[in-house]
Amino acid sequence: MILTQLPPEFEAARPVLDTITAAGYEAYFVGGCVRDTILGKPLHDVDIATSAFPAEVKALFKRTVDTGIEHGTVMILDHGTGYETTTFRTESSYQDYRRPDSVTFVRSLQQDLQRRDFTINALAMKTSGEVVDLFDGLADLKAGVLRAVGVAEDRFHEDALRMMRAIRFASQLDFDIESTTERAIQDNAALLSKIAVERTRVEWEKLLTGQAPKRGLAALLATDLYRYMPKMADQRAALVTLCDLPDWQLPDTASAWTLMAWLTGCRERQQISRLLKAWKTSNELIMHVEAASHALAALKAYGRLTARENFDVGHTALKTANQVATLLGFGQSQAELDQAYSALPIHDKHELAVNGGDLLRAGLVTPGPAMGQILAACLAAVINGKVKNERAELLDFARMVADSKSD
Ligand SMILES: Nc1ccn([C@@H]2O[C@H](COP(=O)(O)OP(=O)(O)OP(=O)(O)O)[C@@H](O)[C@H]2O)c(=O)n1
């Protein structure tokens, strides 16, 4: 196969490959960028593979960065873009590829391609547009099939994360997993527990936000791989529920986690936080999912949020909650929810027209816990529309609260 038109990202990288080939080495686009080009999908990065050894690559370019020199990767900087360029290599264990002793540099493209995970990821392309397809990856791309390169068991033993990747690609690309490859996942599923949680999480998030998540989930169930994911061993029923819902898609990781928290019965803050901590997500995401889960419960129970709930949850988490509620069959009109949110008198506690200093100057309170309580009462009164967010009115209100406290 020869592609007559290369994507602009490849055109931009052409001088880099030309420099390497002019020096007598081989250079190719490889991996995901070739797969996505042939599928006509947008590219996130351009990876280059070469027969030149790292020192040889560095000698050819003015500006390079040793981003992963011990496993053969040098970043070539060209007109403000960085190109990860990796020497052809073989490795005894992909998982440990950061260990220099597991990597062997070679001059052969074939050896480099045969250590890759799936046939559709083992394609290389020259700047002429010619595709090097040593493992029938093109046929698999066309048929929509994920097939391990060579012996599937061996590929999964080199890196057990590849089992998650297979299932993630099934969802992202809407592909089938070929039966021998799927069987090998089933037989080796337990190896996943040895993989760093962060790596598994990335694949899980991509699976849930892919275009055909039900396909990925069905494979996860069929192979039992889910049993080796954090906190998922006894969640078969939750996954079956997801598979049985009418077609759905998730826009982002926040909605994916909110959905997972809901389906696995995590309603309390602590439960949600425990789930997400087991997956080592960021604290920011945990807070977002806690807020969205709170909103989701309100949408389920009442179809709406109180002003106070709207204020506490915030607009972003409210949107996440409604996306998940829609998927679960109890979504509300987003426009109406937006309107109710916009109608709040204030959207942030810093917008309150009085602060602690104002209360002190008005002689209403001395510094201490009472001040916090009075400010909280002011905030609640404004949010609930009982008092206008105006200084004079709020000071009157604060005085009333202070008096009632001293009674
Ligand atoms: N566990 C892995 C990870 C990656 N690869 C190889 O390295 C390439 C680049 O990997 P990566 O950038 O992680 O994934 P992509 O396939 O490019 O997919 P995406 O960018 O969508 O994650 C893959 O195509 C594949 O050839 C592999 O063999 N085994």
The ligand as a Tripos MOL2 file, in Angstrom:
@<TRIPOS>MOLECULE
LIG
   29    30     1     0     0
SMALL
NO_CHARGES

@<TRIPOS>ATOM
      1 N1          2.5330   -1.7790   25.8230 N.pl3     1 LIG1
      2 C1          2.8510   -1.3540   24.6060 C.ar      1 LIG1
      3 C2          2.7520    0.0090   24.3040 C.ar      1 LIG1
      4 C3          3.1210    0.4230   23.0270 C.ar      1 LIG1
      5 N2          3.5650   -0.4620   22.1160 N.ar      1 LIG1
      6 C4          3.9940   -0.0220   20.7690 C.3       1 LIG1
      7 O1          4.3860    1.3540   20.8150 O.3       1 LIG1
      8 C5          3.5480    2.1420   19.9720 C.3       1 LIG1
      9 C6          3.2760    3.5030   20.5990 C.3       1 LIG1
     10 O2          2.6600    3.3250   21.8400 O.3       1 LIG1
     11 P1          1.6700    4.3910   22.4940 P.3       1 LIG1
     12 O3          2.0540    5.7540   22.0630 O.co2     1 LIG1
     13 O4          1.5830    4.0610   23.9500 O.co2     1 LIG1
     14 O5          0.2430    3.9990   21.9260 O.3       1 LIG1
     15 P2         -0.3880    4.1850   20.5040 P.3       1 LIG1
     16 O6         -0.5140    2.8580   19.8460 O.co2     1 LIG1
     17 O7          0.3510    5.2420   19.7630 O.co2     1 LIG1
     18 O8         -1.8590    4.6120   20.8090 O.3       1 LIG1
     19 P3         -2.3810    5.9170   21.5590 P.3       1 LIG1
     20 O9         -1.4550    7.0250   21.1660 O.co2     1 LIG1
     21 O10        -3.7690    6.0430   21.0630 O.co2     1 LIG1
     22 O11        -2.3290    5.5910   23.0050 O.co2     1 LIG1
     23 C7          2.3110    1.2980   19.7560 C.3       1 LIG1
     24 O12         1.6380    1.6280   18.5760 O.3       1 LIG1
     25 C8          2.9040   -0.0860   19.7260 C.3       1 LIG1
     26 O13         3.5120   -0.3410   18.4820 O.3       1 LIG1
     27 C9          3.6490   -1.8040   22.4260 C.ar      1 LIG1
     28 O14         4.0320   -2.6090   21.5900 O.2       1 LIG1
     29 N3          3.2970   -2.2400   23.6850 N.ar      1 LIG1
@<TRIPOS>BOND
     1     1     2 1
     2     2     3 ar
     3     2    29 ar
     4     3     4 ar
     5     4     5 ar
     6     5     6 1
     7     5    27 ar
     8     6     7 1
     9     6    25 1
    10     7     8 1
    11     8     9 1
    12     8    23 1
    13     9    10 1
    14    10    11 1
    15    11    12 2
    16    11    13 1
    17    11    14 1
    18    14    15 1
    19    15    16 2
    20    15    17 1
    21    15    18 1
    22    18    19 1
    23    19    20 2
    24    19    21 1
    25    19    22 1
    26    23    24 1
    27    23    25 1
    28    25    26 1
    29    27    28 2
    30    27    29 ar
@<TRIPOS>SUBSTRUCTURE
     1 LIG1         1 GROUP 0 **** ****
